[in-house]
Amino acid sequence: MTGGQISMSGSNRQLTWSVAHKAKLAGHASGDGYLVSRDDQYAMFAVADGSGSGQQAAQATEHCLAALGRQAEFDLPAGFRDCHRVLRGSRGAALGIVLIDMQSGRFSWASVGDIDGMLVRADNGRPNESIIQRGGVLGLNLPRLHQAEHALYPDDLIIMTSDGIKRAYRTHVTAATSADQTTASIMEQFAHPRDDSIVLAVSMGAAG
């Protein structure tokens, strides 16, 4: 498990993130991967799942995330297009991206393929939200994105998972737990034993 903090511009708040992942077979390459990056305005969090498993799946994920990391300016639709382009001729990959505006506190997200995403509200008076997954495989077919935007409030929790995580996790998460606790718990309880698995969590709170 790994993680970190990102200070938000012009405020006393920070983003705290955590990732837990495992390969289908211990000691082997995993087709699931992630990217955390930032510029002056945005923090970007991405989860990719190369089709299949093993070395070729891992290479597809690596190429996908490297293309995202080369963006001169963070842009969600352009990120999907860049990944689609570099993955042509490969097995392809699923991809989910969360782009947080650190000045406004709003974020946009989208998913192609089986990358799940959930926004868990700290305030029970606000509804939870789900990322809209569009069917497709980057490198083979790029569907029309369903990009949604939401406000991120203090202690809200954003979660993204690959299909190596059972969707039953959704009924067991709460914004009252930290990003580290969330990823560790989901991985322990809901990871498929015969698949690569990854879970990424991000929360916004007061700077430490």
FIKOLZA-1660 file (N, C-alpha, C; in steps of 0.1 Angstrom, whole numbers, plus 5000, padded with zeros to 4 digits):
% residues 208
   i   px   py   pz ch aa at
   1 5008 4988 5000  A  M  N
   1 5000 5000 5000  A  M CA
   1 5009 5012 5000  A  M  C
   2 5005 5023 4993  A  T  N
   2 5012 5035 4992  A  T CA
   2 5003 5047 4992  A  T  C
   3 5008 5059 4994  A  G  N
   3 4999 5070 4995  A  G CA
   3 5007 5083 4997  A  G  C
   4 4999 5094 4999  A  G  N
   4 5006 5107 5001  A  G CA
   4 4996 5118 5003  A  G  C
   5 5001 5130 5003  A  Q  N
   5 4992 5142 5004  A  Q CA
   5 4996 5152 4993  A  Q  C
   6 4986 5160 4989  A  I  N
   6 4988 5171 4980  A  I CA
   6 4981 5183 4985  A  I  C
   7 4989 5194 4987  A  S  N
   7 4983 5206 4992  A  S CA
   7 4975 5213 4982  A  S  C
   8 4964 5219 4986  A  M  N
   8 4955 5225 4976  A  M CA
   8 4958 5240 4976  A  M  C
   9 4958 5246 4964  A  S  N
   9 4963 5260 4962  A  S CA
   9 4954 5269 4969  A  S  C
  10 4960 5279 4976  A  G  N
  10 4953 5290 4982  A  G CA
  10 4943 5286 4993  A  G  C
  11 4945 5275 5000  A  S  N
  11 4936 5271 5011  A  S CA
  11 4944 5263 5021  A  S  C
  12 4938 5260 5032  A  N  N
  12 4944 5252 5043  A  N CA
  12 4940 5238 5042  A  N  C
  13 4936 5234 5030  A  R  N
  13 4931 5220 5028  A  R CA
  13 4942 5212 5020  A  R  C
  14 4940 5199 5021  A  Q  N
  14 4949 5190 5013  A  Q CA
  14 4941 5178 5009  A  Q  C
  15 4946 5171 4998  A  L  N
  15 4941 5159 4994  A  L CA
  15 4950 5148 4999  A  L  C
  16 4944 5138 5005  A  T  N
  16 4951 5126 5010  A  T CA
  16 4947 5114 5002  A  T  C
  17 4957 5107 4996  A  W  N
  17 4954 5096 4987  A  W CA
  17 4961 5083 4992  A  W  C
  18 4955 5072 4988  A  S  N
  18 4961 5059 4991  A  S CA
  18 4957 5049 4980  A  S  C
  19 4966 5040 4978  A  V  N
  19 4964 5029 4968  A  V CA
  19 4969 5016 4974  A  V  C
  20 4960 5006 4972  A  A  N
  20 4964 4992 4975  A  A CA
  20 4962 4983 4962  A  A  C
  21 4971 4974 4960  A  H  N
  21 4970 4966 4948  A  H CA
  21 4978 4953 4950  A  H  C
  22 4974 4943 4942  A  K  N
  22 4980 4930 4942  A  K CA
  22 4979 4924 4928  A  K  C
  23 4989 4916 4925  A  A  N
  23 4989 4909 4912  A  A CA
  23 4981 4896 4914  A  A  C
  24 4976 4891 4903  A  K  N
  24 4969 4878 4903  A  K CA
  24 4977 4867 4909  A  K  C
  25 4990 4867 4905  A  L  N
  25 5000 4857 4910  A  L CA
  25 5011 4864 4917  A  L  C
  26 5014 4861 4930  A  A  N
  26 5024 4868 4937  A  A CA
  26 5038 4867 4930  A  A  C
  27 5044 4878 4929  A  G  N
  27 5057 4879 4922  A  G CA
  27 5057 4880 4907  A  G  C
  28 5044 4881 4901  A  H  N
  28 5043 4883 4887  A  H CA
  28 5038 4897 4884  A  H  C
  29 5039 4901 4871  A  A  N
  29 5035 4915 4867  A  A CA
  29 5020 4916 4869  A  A  C
  30 5015 4928 4873  A  S  N
  30 5001 4931 4874  A  S CA
  30 4996 4939 4862  A  S  C
  31 4985 4936 4857  A  G  N
  31 4979 4944 4846  A  G CA
  31 4972 4957 4851  A  G  C
  32 4971 4958 4865  A  D  N
  32 4964 4970 4871  A  D CA
  32 4975 4980 4875  A  D  C
  33 4972 4993 4873  A  G  N
  33 4982 5003 4877  A  G CA
  33 4975 5016 4880  A  G  C
  34 4982 5026 4884  A  Y  N
  34 4977 5039 4888  A  Y CA
  34 4987 5050 4885  A  Y  C
  35 4981 5062 4884  A  L  N
  35 4989 5074 4883  A  L CA
  35 4984 5085 4892  A  L  C
  36 4993 5092 4899  A  V  N
  36 4989 5104 4906  A  V CA
  36 4999 5115 4902  A  V  C
  37 4993 5126 4897  A  S  N
  37 5001 5137 4892  A  S CA
  37 4994 5150 4895  A  S  C
  38 5001 5161 4894  A  R  N
  38 4995 5174 4896  A  R CA
  38 5002 5184 4888  A  R  C
  39 4995 5196 4885  A  D  N
  39 5001 5208 4880  A  D CA
  39 4997 5219 4889  A  D  C
  40 4998 5231 4884  A  D  N
  40 4995 5243 4893  A  D CA
  40 4980 5243 4897  A  D  C
  41 4971 5238 4889  A  Q  N
  41 4957 5239 4891  A  Q CA
  41 4950 5226 4895  A  Q  C
  42 4955 5215 4889  A  Y  N
  42 4947 5202 4890  A  Y CA
  42 4956 5191 4896  A  Y  C
  43 4949 5182 4903  A  A  N
  43 4955 5169 4907  A  A CA
  43 4947 5158 4899  A  A  C
  44 4955 5149 4893  A  M  N
  44 4949 5139 4885  A  M CA
  44 4952 5125 4892  A  M  C
  45 4942 5117 4892  A  F  N
  45 4942 5104 4897  A  F CA
  45 4937 5094 4887  A  F  C
  46 4944 5084 4883  A  A  N
  46 4940 5075 4872  A  A CA
  46 4942 5061 4877  A  A  C
  47 4933 5052 4872  A  V  N
  47 4934 5038 4874  A  V CA
  47 4933 5031 4861  A  V  C
  48 4942 5022 4857  A  A  N
  48 4942 5016 4844  A  A CA
  48 4942 5000 4846  A  A  C
  49 4936 4993 4837  A  D  N
  49 4935 4979 4838  A  D CA
  49 4938 4973 4824  A  D  C
  50 4950 4968 4822  A  G  N
  50 4953 4962 4809  A  G CA
  50 4945 4950 4807  A  G  C
  51 4940 4948 4794  A  S  N
  51 4932 4936 4791  A  S CA
  51 4939 4923 4794  A  S  C
  52 4933 4914 4801  A  G  N
  52 4939 4901 4804  A  G CA
  52 4947 4902 4816  A  G  C
  53 4958 4895 4817  A  S  N
  53 4967 4895 4828  A  S CA
  53 4982 4892 4823  A  S  C
  54 4991 4893 4832  A  G  N
  54 5005 4890 4828  A  G CA
  54 5012 4902 4822  A  G  C
  55 5024 4899 4816  A  Q  N
  55 5033 4909 4811  A  Q CA
  55 5026 4918 4800  A  Q  C
  56 5019 4913 4791  A  Q  N
  56 5013 4921 4780  A  Q CA
  56 5003 4931 4786  A  Q  C
  57 4995 4926 4796  A  A  N
  57 4985 4935 4802  A  A CA
  57 4993 4946 4810  A  A  C
  58 5003 4942 4817  A  A  N
  58 5011 4952 4824  A  A CA
  58 5017 4963 4815  A  A  C
  59 5022 4958 4803  A  Q  N
  59 5028 4968 4794  A  Q CA
  59 5017 4977 4788  A  Q  C
  60 5005 4972 4786  A  A  N
  60 4995 4981 4781  A  A CA
  60 4991 4992 4791  A  A  C
  61 4991 4988 4804  A  T  N
  61 4988 4997 4815  A  T CA
  61 4999 5007 4816  A  T  C
  62 5012 5003 4815  A  E  N
  62 5023 5012 4816  A  E CA
  62 5023 5022 4805  A  E  C
  63 5020 5018 4793  A  H  N
  63 5020 5027 4781  A  H CA
  63 5009 5037 4783  A  H  C
  64 4997 5033 4788  A  C  N
  64 4986 5041 4790  A  C CA
  64 4989 5052 4800  A  C  C
  65 4994 5048 4812  A  L  N
  65 4996 5058 4822  A  L CA
  65 5008 5067 4819  A  L  C
  66 5018 5062 4811  A  A  N
  66 5029 5071 4807  A  A CA
  66 5023 5082 4797  A  A  C
  67 5014 5078 4789  A  A  N
  67 5008 5088 4780  A  A CA
  67 5001 5099 4788  A  A  C
  68 4994 5095 4798  A  L  N
  68 4987 5105 4807  A  L CA
  68 4998 5114 4813  A  L  C
  69 5008 5108 4818  A  G  N
  69 5018 5116 4825  A  G CA
  69 5026 5126 4816  A  G  C
  70 5025 5124 4803  A  R  N
  70 5032 5133 4794  A  R CA
  70 5023 5145 4790  A  R  C
  71 5011 5146 4795  A  Q  N
  71 5002 5157 4791  A  Q CA
  71 5008 5170 4796  A  Q  C
  72 5009 5180 4787  A  A  N
  72 5015 5193 4790  A  A CA
  72 5005 5201 4799  A  A  C
  73 4992 5199 4796  A  E  N
  73 4981 5205 4804  A  E CA
  73 4971 5194 4806  A  E  C
  74 4967 5193 4819  A  F  N
  74 4957 5182 4822  A  F CA
  74 4943 5185 4815  A  F  C
  75 4939 5175 4808  A  D  N
  75 4926 5176 4801  A  D CA
  75 4920 5162 4801  A  D  C
  76 4908 5161 4806  A  L  N
  76 4902 5147 4807  A  L CA
  76 4900 5140 4794  A  L  C
  77 4892 5146 4785  A  P  N
  77 4890 5140 4772  A  P CA
  77 4903 5137 4764  A  P  C
  78 4912 5147 4764  A  A  N
  78 4925 5145 4757  A  A CA
  78 4933 5134 4763  A  A  C
  79 4932 5132 4776  A  G  N
  79 4939 5121 4783  A  G CA
  79 4934 5107 4777  A  G  C
  80 4921 5106 4776  A  F  N
  80 4916 5093 4770  A  F CA
  80 4920 5092 4756  A  F  C
  81 4920 5102 4748  A  R  N
  81 4924 5102 4734  A  R CA
  81 4939 5098 4733  A  R  C
  82 4947 5104 4741  A  D  N
  82 4961 5101 4741  A  D CA
  82 4964 5086 4744  A  D  C
  83 4957 5081 4754  A  C  N
  83 4959 5067 4758  A  C CA
  83 4954 5057 4747  A  C  C
  84 4942 5061 4741  A  H  N
  84 4937 5053 4730  A  H CA
  84 4947 5052 4719  A  H  C
  85 4954 5063 4716  A  R  N
  85 4963 5064 4704  A  R CA
  85 4975 5055 4707  A  R  C
  86 4981 5056 4719  A  V  N
  86 4993 5049 4722  A  V CA
  86 4991 5034 4724  A  V  C
  87 4978 5030 4726  A  L  N
  87 4975 5016 4728  A  L CA
  87 4971 5008 4716  A  L  C
  88 4970 5015 4705  A  R  N
  88 4966 5008 4692  A  R CA
  88 4977 4997 4689  A  R  C
  89 4972 4986 4686  A  G  N
  89 4981 4974 4683  A  G CA
  89 4984 4966 4695  A  G  C
  90 4979 4970 4707  A  S  N
  90 4982 4963 4719  A  S CA
  90 4969 4956 4724  A  S  C
  91 4969 4949 4735  A  R  N
  91 4957 4943 4741  A  R CA
  91 4947 4954 4745  A  R  C
  92 4951 4966 4747  A  G  N
  92 4942 4977 4751  A  G CA
  92 4940 4977 4766  A  G  C
  93 4933 4986 4771  A  A  N
  93 4931 4988 4786  A  A CA
  93 4918 4995 4789  A  A  C
  94 4914 4993 4801  A  A  N
  94 4903 5001 4807  A  A CA
  94 4910 5013 4815  A  A  C
  95 4902 5024 4816  A  L  N
  95 4908 5036 4823  A  L CA
  95 4898 5044 4829  A  L  C
  96 4901 5048 4842  A  G  N
  96 4892 5058 4849  A  G CA
  96 4901 5069 4853  A  G  C
  97 4896 5082 4851  A  I  N
  97 4904 5094 4855  A  I CA
  97 4895 5103 4864  A  I  C
  98 4901 5108 4875  A  V  N
  98 4895 5118 4883  A  V CA
  98 4904 5130 4882  A  V  C
  99 4899 5142 4879  A  L  N
  99 4906 5154 4877  A  L CA
  99 4901 5164 4887  A  L  C
 100 4908 5168 4898  A  I  N
 100 4904 5176 4908  A  I CA
 100 4910 5190 4906  A  I  C
 101 4901 5200 4905  A  D  N
 101 4905 5214 4905  A  D CA
 101 4908 5219 4919  A  D  C
 102 4921 5221 4922  A  M  N
 102 4925 5224 4936  A  M CA
 102 4922 5238 4940  A  M  C
 103 4917 5247 4931  A  Q  N
 103 4913 5260 4934  A  Q CA
 103 4898 5261 4937  A  Q  C
 104 4890 5254 4929  A  S  N
 104 4876 5255 4931  A  S CA
 104 4870 5244 4940  A  S  C
 105 4878 5233 4942  A  G  N
 105 4873 5222 4950  A  G CA
 105 4863 5213 4942  A  G  C
 106 4862 5215 4929  A  R  N
 106 4853 5206 4921  A  R CA
 106 4862 5196 4914  A  R  C
 107 4855 5185 4909  A  F  N
 107 4863 5175 4902  A  F CA
 107 4854 5170 4890  A  F  C
 108 4861 5165 4880  A  S  N
 108 4854 5158 4869  A  S CA
 108 4860 5144 4868  A  S  C
 109 4852 5135 4863  A  W  N
 109 4856 5121 4862  A  W CA
 109 4849 5114 4850  A  W  C
 110 4856 5103 4845  A  A  N
 110 4850 5095 4835  A  A CA
 110 4857 5082 4835  A  A  C
 111 4851 5072 4828  A  S  N
 111 4856 5058 4828  A  S CA
 111 4853 5052 4815  A  S  C
 112 4863 5045 4809  A  V  N
 112 4861 5036 4798  A  V CA
 112 4865 5022 4802  A  V  C
 113 4855 5013 4800  A  G  N
 113 4858 4999 4804  A  G CA
 113 4854 4997 4819  A  G  C
 114 4858 4987 4825  A  D  N
 114 4853 4983 4838  A  D CA
 114 4862 4988 4849  A  D  C
 115 4863 5002 4850  A  I  N
 115 4868 5009 4861  A  I CA
 115 4857 5015 4869  A  I  C
 116 4855 5011 4881  A  D  N
 116 4844 5016 4889  A  D CA
 116 4848 5028 4897  A  D  C
 117 4839 5037 4900  A  G  N
 117 4842 5049 4908  A  G CA
 117 4830 5053 4916  A  G  C
 118 4833 5058 4928  A  M  N
 118 4822 5061 4938  A  M CA
 118 4827 5073 4946  A  M  C
 119 4818 5083 4947  A  L  N
 119 4820 5094 4956  A  L CA
 119 4811 5092 4968  A  L  C
 120 4818 5091 4980  A  V  N
 120 4811 5088 4992  A  V CA
 120 4810 5101 5000  A  V  C
 121 4798 5106 5003  A  R  N
 121 4797 5119 5009  A  R CA
 121 4798 5118 5024  A  R  C
 122 4805 5128 5030  A  A  N
 122 4806 5128 5045  A  A CA
 122 4793 5133 5051  A  A  C
 123 4786 5142 5044  A  D  N
 123 4773 5147 5048  A  D CA
 123 4762 5138 5043  A  D  C
 124 4755 5131 5052  A  N  N
 124 4745 5122 5048  A  N CA
 124 4733 5129 5041  A  N  C
 125 4733 5143 5042  A  G  N
 125 4723 5150 5034  A  G CA
 125 4726 5152 5020  A  G  C
 126 4738 5148 5016  A  R  N
 126 4741 5149 5001  A  R CA
 126 4742 5135 4996  A  R  C
 127 4737 5133 4984  A  P  N
 127 4737 5119 4978  A  P CA
 127 4751 5115 4974  A  P  C
 128 4754 5102 4975  A  N  N
 128 4766 5097 4969  A  N CA
 128 4765 5097 4954  A  N  C
 129 4776 5096 4947  A  E  N
 129 4776 5096 4932  A  E CA
 129 4785 5085 4927  A  E  C
 130 4782 5081 4915  A  S  N
 130 4789 5070 4908  A  S CA
 130 4794 5074 4895  A  S  C
 131 4806 5070 4892  A  I  N
 131 4812 5073 4879  A  I CA
 131 4804 5065 4868  A  I  C
 132 4802 5071 4857  A  I  N
 132 4795 5065 4846  A  I CA
 132 4805 5058 4837  A  I  C
 133 4804 5045 4837  A  Q  N
 133 4813 5037 4828  A  Q CA
 133 4808 5035 4814  A  Q  C
 134 4816 5038 4804  A  R  N
 134 4813 5036 4790  A  R CA
 134 4820 5024 4785  A  R  C
 135 4812 5015 4779  A  G  N
 135 4818 5003 4773  A  G CA
 135 4829 5006 4763  A  G  C
 136 4840 4998 4763  A  G  N
 136 4850 5000 4753  A  G CA
 136 4863 4996 4758  A  G  C
 137 4873 4995 4750  A  V  N
 137 4887 4992 4753  A  V CA
 137 4896 5002 4746  A  V  C
 138 4903 5010 4754  A  L  N
 138 4912 5019 4748  A  L CA
 138 4923 5012 4740  A  L  C
 139 4925 5017 4728  A  G  N
 139 4934 5010 4718  A  G CA
 139 4926 5002 4708  A  G  C
 140 4914 4998 4711  A  L  N
 140 4905 4991 4702  A  L CA
 140 4893 5000 4698  A  L  C
 141 4886 5005 4707  A  N  N
 141 4875 5014 4704  A  N CA
 141 4873 5024 4716  A  N  C
 142 4873 5037 4712  A  L  N
 142 4871 5047 4722  A  L CA
 142 4857 5052 4721  A  L  C
 143 4848 5050 4731  A  P  N
 143 4834 5054 4730  A  P CA
 143 4833 5069 4734  A  P  C
 144 4822 5074 4732  A  R  N
 144 4819 5088 4736  A  R CA
 144 4819 5088 4752  A  R  C
 145 4827 5097 4757  A  L  N
 145 4828 5098 4772  A  L CA
 145 4816 5103 4778  A  L  C
 146 4813 5098 4791  A  H  N
 146 4803 5104 4799  A  H CA
 146 4810 5111 4810  A  H  C
 147 4814 5124 4808  A  Q  N
 147 4822 5132 4818  A  Q CA
 147 4812 5139 4827  A  Q  C
 148 4813 5137 4840  A  A  N
 148 4805 5143 4850  A  A CA
 148 4813 5152 4859  A  A  C
 149 4807 5162 4865  A  E  N
 149 4814 5171 4874  A  E CA
 149 4807 5172 4887  A  E  C
 150 4814 5172 4898  A  H  N
 150 4808 5173 4912  A  H CA
 150 4816 5182 4921  A  H  C
 151 4810 5187 4931  A  A  N
 151 4817 5195 4941  A  A CA
 151 4823 5184 4951  A  A  C
 152 4835 5187 4956  A  L  N
 152 4842 5179 4966  A  L CA
 152 4842 5187 4979  A  L  C
 153 4835 5182 4989  A  Y  N
 153 4834 5188 5002  A  Y CA
 153 4844 5182 5012  A  Y  C
 154 4847 5189 5023  A  P  N
 154 4856 5183 5033  A  P CA
 154 4852 5169 5038  A  P  C
 155 4861 5160 5038  A  D  N
 155 4860 5146 5043  A  D CA
 155 4852 5137 5033  A  D  C
 156 4848 5143 5022  A  D  N
 156 4842 5134 5011  A  D CA
 156 4853 5124 5007  A  D  C
 157 4849 5113 5002  A  L  N
 157 4859 5102 4998  A  L CA
 157 4856 5098 4984  A  L  C
 158 4866 5098 4975  A  I  N
 158 4865 5093 4961  A  I CA
 158 4872 5080 4961  A  I  C
 159 4866 5070 4955  A  I  N
 159 4872 5056 4953  A  I CA
 159 4871 5052 4939  A  I  C
 160 4882 5046 4934  A  M  N
 160 4882 5040 4921  A  M CA
 160 4888 5026 4922  A  M  C
 161 4882 5016 4915  A  T  N
 161 4887 5002 4915  A  T CA
 161 4887 4996 4901  A  T  C
 162 4895 4986 4900  A  S  N
 162 4895 4978 4888  A  S CA
 162 4884 4967 4890  A  S  C
 163 4882 4959 4879  A  D  N
 163 4872 4948 4881  A  D CA
 163 4878 4936 4889  A  D  C
 164 4890 4938 4894  A  G  N
 164 4895 4928 4904  A  G CA
 164 4890 4930 4918  A  G  C
 165 4882 4940 4920  A  I  N
 165 4875 4943 4932  A  I CA
 165 4860 4941 4931  A  I  C
 166 4855 4932 4939  A  K  N
 166 4841 4929 4939  A  K CA
 166 4833 4942 4942  A  K  C
 167 4822 4944 4934  A  R  N
 167 4814 4956 4936  A  R CA
 167 4806 4956 4949  A  R  C
 168 4806 4946 4956  A  A  N
 168 4800 4945 4969  A  A CA
 168 4806 4955 4979  A  A  C
 169 4818 4960 4976  A  Y  N
 169 4825 4969 4985  A  Y CA
 169 4817 4982 4987  A  Y  C
 170 4808 4985 4977  A  R  N
 170 4801 4997 4977  A  R CA
 170 4791 4999 4989  A  R  C
 171 4787 4988 4994  A  T  N
 171 4777 4988 5005  A  T CA
 171 4785 4988 5019  A  T  C
 172 4798 4988 5019  A  H  N
 172 4806 4987 5031  A  H CA
 172 4815 5000 5033  A  H  C
 173 4814 5010 5024  A  V  N
 173 4823 5021 5026  A  V CA
 173 4816 5033 5033  A  V  C
 174 4824 5040 5040  A  T  N
 174 4819 5052 5046  A  T CA
 174 4830 5063 5046  A  T  C
 175 4826 5076 5045  A  A  N
 175 4836 5086 5045  A  A CA
 175 4842 5089 5059  A  A  C
 176 4837 5082 5069  A  A  N
 176 4842 5083 5082  A  A CA
 176 4856 5077 5084  A  A  C
 177 4860 5068 5074  A  T  N
 177 4873 5061 5075  A  T CA
 177 4883 5069 5066  A  T  C
 178 4895 5068 5069  A  S  N
 178 4906 5074 5061  A  S CA
 178 4908 5067 5048  A  S  C
 179 4915 5074 5039  A  A  N
 179 4919 5068 5026  A  A CA
 179 4927 5055 5028  A  A  C
 180 4936 5055 5037  A  D  N
 180 4944 5043 5040  A  D CA
 180 4935 5032 5045  A  D  C
 181 4927 5035 5055  A  Q  N
 181 4918 5025 5060  A  Q CA
 181 4909 5019 5050  A  Q  C
 182 4904 5028 5041  A  T  N
 182 4895 5024 5030  A  T CA
 182 4901 5014 5021  A  T  C
 183 4913 5018 5016  A  T  N
 183 4919 5009 5006  A  T CA
 183 4923 4996 5012  A  T  C
 184 4928 4996 5024  A  A  N
 184 4932 4983 5031  A  A CA
 184 4921 4974 5033  A  A  C
 185 4909 4980 5038  A  S  N
 185 4898 4972 5040  A  S CA
 185 4892 4966 5028  A  S  C
 186 4891 4974 5017  A  I  N
 186 4885 4970 5005  A  I CA
 186 4893 4958 4999  A  I  C
 187 4907 4960 4999  A  M  N
 187 4915 4950 4993  A  M CA
 187 4914 4937 5001  A  M  C
 188 4914 4938 5014  A  E  N
 188 4913 4926 5023  A  E CA
 188 4900 4919 5021  A  E  C
 189 4889 4926 5020  A  Q  N
 189 4876 4919 5020  A  Q CA
 189 4870 4916 5006  A  Q  C
 190 4874 4924 4996  A  F  N
 190 4867 4924 4983  A  F CA
 190 4876 4921 4971  A  F  C
 191 4888 4918 4972  A  A  N
 191 4897 4915 4961  A  A CA
 191 4894 4901 4956  A  A  C
 192 4893 4900 4943  A  H  N
 192 4891 4886 4937  A  H CA
 192 4905 4879 4939  A  H  C
 193 4904 4866 4943  A  P  N
 193 4917 4859 4945  A  P CA
 193 4924 4855 4933  A  P  C
 194 4916 4855 4921  A  R  N
 194 4922 4850 4909  A  R CA
 194 4922 4861 4898  A  R  C
 195 4925 4873 4903  A  D  N
 195 4926 4885 4893  A  D CA
 195 4935 4895 4899  A  D  C
 196 4941 4903 4890  A  D  N
 196 4948 4915 4894  A  D CA
 196 4938 4925 4901  A  D  C
 197 4942 4932 4911  A  S  N
 197 4933 4940 4918  A  S CA
 197 4939 4953 4922  A  S  C
 198 4932 4964 4922  A  I  N
 198 4937 4977 4926  A  I CA
 198 4925 4986 4931  A  I  C
 199 4927 4993 4942  A  V  N
 199 4918 5003 4947  A  V CA
 199 4925 5016 4951  A  V  C
 200 4920 5027 4947  A  L  N
 200 4926 5040 4950  A  L CA
 200 4915 5048 4957  A  L  C
 201 4919 5055 4967  A  A  N
 201 4910 5064 4975  A  A CA
 201 4916 5078 4977  A  A  C
 202 4908 5088 4976  A  V  N
 202 4912 5102 4978  A  V CA
 202 4902 5109 4987  A  V  C
 203 4907 5116 4997  A  S  N
 203 4898 5124 5005  A  S CA
 203 4904 5138 5006  A  S  C
 204 4895 5148 5010  A  M  N
 204 4899 5162 5012  A  M CA
 204 4897 5165 5026  A  M  C
 205 4907 5171 5033  A  G  N
 205 4906 5175 5046  A  G CA
 205 4915 5187 5050  A  G  C
 206 4916 5190 5062  A  A  N
 206 4924 5201 5066  A  A CA
 206 4939 5197 5065  A  A  C
 207 4947 5207 5061  A  A  N
 207 4962 5204 5060  A  A CA
 207 4967 5201 5073  A  A  C
 208 4976 5191 5074  A  G  N
 208 4982 5187 5087  A  G CA
 208 4994 5196 5090  A  G  C
% end
